[in-house]
Amino acid sequence: MKVRPPIPPRALLTPLHVARYVELEKELNERWREGLGDQGVRWPTSRVQRAQLVGLYAHFAQPVDKDSLGHFVNAVAGGALDTQARHLRPLGWYVVGSGRGTAEERRLPNGQPMPRGTYALVSLVAPSPEFLRSDRLKRTGRAGAQDWADLCQIYRGRCAHCGKESRNPDRGHMDPTKPANLQNLLPLCVECNNWASDDVVFDAQGRVQTVLSSRFLRGADRPTLLKLRAWIDAELG
């Protein structure tokens, strides 16, 4: 029987951390300059994101309670109890959390699961896997996609056809007459996938190239059908 690793405790940010904010930010910036900056990891320009980062750095490699992080951010940066530290990942910071993300992004490097409602900064040497994957996919595009997660990231978590954000998109076929391998898939929202069914051929940008069914003609008036027949006759010579 596989034994699950113990869930690590939550760390809290205290008034002492608030008092040391400037010192911690300077220390973290120096460590960023020593290595991560040369790897393309960006220093946050937003006060809120810098506060989030410093709060996680104060308990480096430990899960920080989201509510505690929110109060810390409000105390040092003002505005709101912003706790969306996952947005540091696209900047290159290796932040893991208990919410959204791949399995790799929801556990500590030693395999321990993240407690619910926590984030952790786990490396000052390596960029986040999401950042490295995004950099690779920017260079290679669809041809470099190694799995479904890569393919979804290429489309930025949106439906390839309508552009709507889709957290769990359907595996749509570019060409329903061909095998459902990675080269013939594209992410579609439920509505677009249901609409397309097996009657539409898409290109890699999600644009309709061909229709494979007469159902799209149903309901068209006679003048429209006559125009379509004239076009088809012209194409067929």
C-alpha positions as CSV (number, residue, x, y, z in Angstrom):
1,M,0.0,0.0,0.0
2,K,1.4,3.4,-1.0
3,V,1.9,5.7,1.9
4,R,1.1,9.3,1.4
5,P,3.6,11.9,2.6
6,P,2.4,13.9,5.5
7,I,0.8,17.3,4.7
8,P,3.1,20.1,5.9
9,P,1.8,22.7,8.3
10,R,0.7,26.2,7.3
11,A,3.1,29.1,7.9
12,L,1.7,32.4,9.0
13,L,3.0,35.9,8.3
14,T,3.2,38.0,11.5
15,P,3.7,41.7,12.2
16,L,7.4,41.0,12.5
17,H,7.4,40.1,8.8
18,V,5.6,43.3,8.0
19,A,8.2,45.3,9.9
20,R,11.0,43.5,8.0
21,Y,9.4,43.9,4.6
22,V,11.9,46.4,3.1
23,E,14.8,44.2,4.3
24,L,13.3,41.0,2.9
25,E,12.5,42.6,-0.4
26,K,16.1,43.9,-0.8
27,E,17.4,40.5,0.1
28,L,15.2,38.7,-2.4
29,N,16.0,41.1,-5.1
30,E,19.7,40.5,-4.6
31,R,19.2,36.7,-4.9
32,W,17.1,37.2,-8.0
33,R,19.9,39.2,-9.6
34,E,22.4,36.5,-8.7
35,G,20.7,33.8,-10.9
36,L,17.1,33.9,-11.9
37,G,17.3,37.2,-13.7
38,D,19.7,35.8,-16.2
39,Q,17.3,32.9,-16.9
40,G,14.6,35.3,-18.0
41,V,12.6,35.4,-14.7
42,R,11.1,38.9,-14.3
43,W,11.1,41.0,-11.2
44,P,7.5,42.1,-10.5
45,T,6.7,45.7,-11.4
46,S,3.4,45.5,-9.4
47,R,3.6,46.5,-5.7
48,V,1.0,43.8,-4.9
49,Q,2.9,41.0,-6.7
50,R,6.2,42.1,-5.1
51,A,4.4,41.9,-1.7
52,Q,3.1,38.4,-2.5
53,L,6.6,37.3,-3.5
54,V,8.2,38.7,-0.4
55,G,5.5,37.1,1.8
56,L,6.3,33.7,0.3
57,Y,10.0,34.3,0.6
58,A,9.6,35.0,4.3
59,H,8.7,31.3,4.7
60,F,10.8,30.0,1.8
61,A,9.8,26.4,0.7
62,Q,7.0,26.3,3.3
63,P,3.3,26.5,2.5
64,V,2.0,30.0,3.5
65,D,-1.7,30.4,4.4
66,K,-3.5,32.3,1.8
67,D,-5.5,34.5,4.2
68,S,-2.3,35.3,6.1
69,L,-0.6,36.3,2.8
70,G,-3.6,38.5,1.9
71,H,-3.4,40.4,5.1
72,F,0.4,40.8,4.7
73,V,-0.1,42.1,1.1
74,N,-2.7,44.6,2.4
75,A,-0.4,45.8,5.2
76,V,2.7,46.4,3.0
77,A,1.1,47.3,-0.4
78,G,-2.4,48.4,0.4
79,G,-5.5,48.1,-1.8
80,A,-6.9,44.7,-1.1
81,L,-6.4,41.2,0.3
82,D,-4.9,40.0,-3.0
83,T,-3.9,36.3,-2.7
84,Q,-3.6,35.3,-6.3
85,A,0.1,34.3,-6.1
86,R,-0.2,31.8,-8.9
87,H,0.1,34.9,-11.2
88,L,3.8,35.0,-10.3
89,R,4.4,31.8,-12.3
90,P,4.1,33.4,-15.8
91,L,6.9,35.8,-14.6
92,G,9.1,32.7,-14.0
93,W,8.8,32.3,-10.2
94,Y,8.6,28.7,-9.0
95,V,5.4,29.1,-6.9
96,V,3.3,26.0,-6.1
97,G,-0.2,26.1,-4.6
98,S,-3.2,24.0,-3.6
99,G,-5.6,25.5,-6.2
100,R,-5.3,25.5,-10.0
101,G,-2.4,24.0,-11.9
102,T,-0.8,20.8,-12.9
103,A,0.0,18.1,-10.3
104,E,3.6,19.5,-10.3
105,E,2.3,22.9,-9.4
106,R,0.2,21.6,-6.5
107,R,2.9,19.9,-4.5
108,L,6.3,20.7,-2.9
109,P,9.5,19.4,-4.7
110,N,9.7,16.5,-2.2
111,G,6.3,15.3,-3.3
112,Q,4.4,16.6,-0.2
113,P,0.9,17.8,-1.1
114,M,0.1,21.4,-0.5
115,P,-2.4,22.1,2.3
116,R,-5.7,23.6,1.1
117,G,-5.5,27.4,0.7
118,T,-1.8,27.8,0.6
119,Y,1.1,28.9,-1.7
120,A,4.8,28.3,-1.5
121,L,7.9,29.7,-3.2
122,V,10.1,26.7,-3.7
123,S,13.2,27.7,-5.6
124,L,15.5,30.6,-6.1
125,V,17.6,28.7,-8.6
126,A,15.2,27.2,-11.1
127,P,12.3,29.0,-12.9
128,S,8.8,27.6,-12.7
129,P,8.1,24.6,-15.0
130,E,5.2,26.5,-16.4
131,F,7.6,29.4,-17.4
132,L,10.0,26.9,-19.0
133,R,7.2,25.1,-20.9
134,S,5.8,28.4,-22.1
135,D,9.2,29.6,-23.3
136,R,9.6,26.3,-25.2
137,L,6.1,26.4,-26.8
138,K,6.6,30.1,-27.9
139,R,9.6,28.9,-29.9
140,T,8.0,25.7,-31.3
141,G,4.3,26.2,-31.4
142,R,2.0,23.3,-32.0
143,A,4.9,21.2,-33.4
144,G,6.5,21.3,-29.9
145,A,3.5,20.2,-27.9
146,Q,4.3,17.0,-26.0
147,D,0.9,16.4,-24.4
148,W,-2.6,17.8,-24.0
149,A,-1.5,20.3,-21.3
150,D,1.0,21.8,-23.7
151,L,-1.6,22.1,-26.4
152,C,-4.0,23.9,-24.1
153,Q,-1.2,26.3,-23.1
154,I,-0.5,27.2,-26.7
155,Y,-4.1,28.4,-27.0
156,R,-3.7,30.2,-23.6
157,G,-6.5,28.3,-22.0
158,R,-9.1,29.5,-24.5
159,C,-11.4,27.8,-27.0
160,A,-9.5,27.7,-30.4
161,H,-12.7,28.6,-32.3
162,C,-14.5,31.3,-30.3
163,G,-11.8,32.4,-27.9
164,K,-13.8,31.9,-24.7
165,E,-11.7,31.1,-21.6
166,S,-12.2,27.4,-20.9
167,R,-10.6,25.9,-17.8
168,N,-11.3,22.3,-18.9
169,P,-11.8,22.4,-22.7
170,D,-13.1,19.5,-24.8
171,R,-10.7,17.6,-27.0
172,G,-12.0,18.7,-30.3
173,H,-10.9,17.2,-33.7
174,M,-9.4,19.4,-36.3
175,D,-10.5,16.9,-38.9
176,P,-13.1,14.3,-37.5
177,T,-12.3,12.0,-40.4
178,K,-8.7,11.4,-39.1
179,P,-7.3,9.7,-36.0
180,A,-7.6,11.6,-32.7
181,N,-3.9,12.0,-32.1
182,L,-2.3,15.1,-30.6
183,Q,-1.6,16.5,-34.1
184,N,-5.3,16.4,-34.9
185,L,-6.6,17.8,-31.6
186,L,-7.4,21.4,-30.5
187,P,-9.1,22.7,-27.4
188,L,-12.8,23.7,-27.8
189,C,-15.3,24.9,-25.3
190,V,-18.3,22.6,-24.8
191,E,-20.6,24.8,-26.9
192,C,-18.3,24.9,-29.9
193,N,-17.5,21.2,-29.7
194,N,-21.2,20.4,-29.6
195,W,-21.9,22.7,-32.5
196,A,-19.1,21.4,-34.6
197,S,-19.8,17.7,-33.8
198,D,-18.3,15.6,-36.6
199,D,-19.4,18.0,-39.3
200,V,-16.7,20.6,-39.4
201,V,-13.0,20.6,-40.3
202,F,-10.9,23.3,-38.5
203,D,-7.4,24.6,-39.2
204,A,-4.8,25.1,-36.5
205,Q,-6.2,28.5,-35.6
206,G,-9.7,27.1,-35.1
207,R,-11.1,28.6,-38.3
208,V,-13.7,26.5,-40.2
209,Q,-12.1,25.1,-43.4
210,T,-14.7,22.6,-44.6
211,V,-18.2,21.5,-43.6
212,L,-18.9,17.7,-43.9
213,S,-22.7,17.8,-43.4
214,S,-25.8,19.4,-45.1
215,R,-27.2,20.3,-41.7
216,F,-25.8,23.8,-42.0
217,L,-28.0,24.4,-45.0
218,R,-31.2,23.5,-43.3
219,G,-33.4,26.5,-42.8
220,A,-31.7,28.5,-45.6
221,D,-34.1,30.2,-48.0
222,R,-34.3,29.3,-51.7
223,P,-32.3,32.2,-53.1
224,T,-29.4,31.4,-50.7
225,L,-29.5,27.7,-51.7
226,L,-29.4,28.7,-55.4
227,K,-26.4,30.9,-54.8
228,L,-24.6,28.0,-53.0
229,R,-25.5,25.6,-55.9
230,A,-24.1,28.1,-58.4
231,W,-20.8,28.4,-56.4
232,I,-20.5,24.6,-56.1
233,D,-21.2,24.2,-59.9
234,A,-18.5,26.8,-60.6
235,E,-16.0,25.0,-58.3
236,L,-16.7,21.6,-60.0
237,G,-16.4,23.1,-63.4
